[in-house]
Amino acid sequence: MSYFENNKYYMQFEKKTRIGSTRGIFGILIKFILVFLVIGIAIILIDRINFPTPVKKIEQIIKNENFKIVK
């Protein structure tokens, strides 16, 4: 078999007439489960990080005369 005959054999178009298979459905389902699992683990890990809280309490007194009533 020459190079061109071998290449022609591998380059032939093969139409897949089967619309769907259970293998494809399970593959998509597994991908969704993995994505949600990774997102869930990321949320749990971010939640465990101890971010610093401000020590000084911030208070500001706002006078009533600065407010304007708009109707």
C-alpha positions in Angstrom: 0.0 0.0 0.0 1.5 3.3 -1.0 1.5 6.5 1.0 -1.3 8.1 -1.0 -3.6 5.0 -0.8 -3.0 4.8 3.0 -3.6 8.5 3.4 -6.8 8.2 1.3 -8.0 5.4 3.5 -7.6 7.5 6.7 -9.0 10.7 5.2 -12.3 9.1 4.2 -15.4 10.8 5.6 -17.4 8.7 8.0 -20.9 9.9 8.9 -22.1 9.1 12.3 -25.8 8.5 12.1 -26.4 7.9 15.8 -27.8 11.1 17.4 -26.9 10.5 21.0 -25.6 7.8 23.2 -25.7 7.1 26.9 -21.9 7.4 27.1 -22.2 11.0 25.9 -24.9 11.8 28.5 -22.9 10.3 31.3 -19.8 12.3 30.2 -21.7 15.6 30.3 -23.2 14.7 33.7 -19.8 13.8 35.1 -18.4 17.1 33.8 -21.2 19.1 35.5 -20.6 17.2 38.8 -16.9 17.9 38.6 -17.5 21.7 37.9 -19.9 22.0 40.9 -17.5 20.0 43.1 -14.6 22.3 42.2 -16.7 25.4 42.8 -17.9 24.0 46.2 -14.4 23.2 47.3 -13.2 26.7 46.3 -16.0 28.3 48.3 -15.2 26.2 51.3 -11.5 27.0 51.2 -12.2 30.8 50.7 -14.6 30.7 53.6 -11.8 29.3 55.9 -9.5 32.1 55.2 -9.3 34.5 58.2 -9.5 38.0 56.9 -8.4 40.7 59.3 -11.2 42.9 60.8 -10.8 46.6 61.5 -9.8 47.3 65.1 -10.9 50.9 65.2 -14.6 51.4 65.3 -15.6 54.1 62.7 -18.3 56.5 63.8 -19.3 59.7 62.1 -22.0 62.1 63.2 -24.1 63.5 60.3 -26.1 66.6 61.0 -29.7 66.8 59.9 -29.3 70.1 58.1 -27.2 68.6 55.3 -30.2 66.5 54.1 -32.5 67.9 51.4 -36.0 66.5 50.8 -36.7 65.8 47.1 -40.3 65.3 46.0 
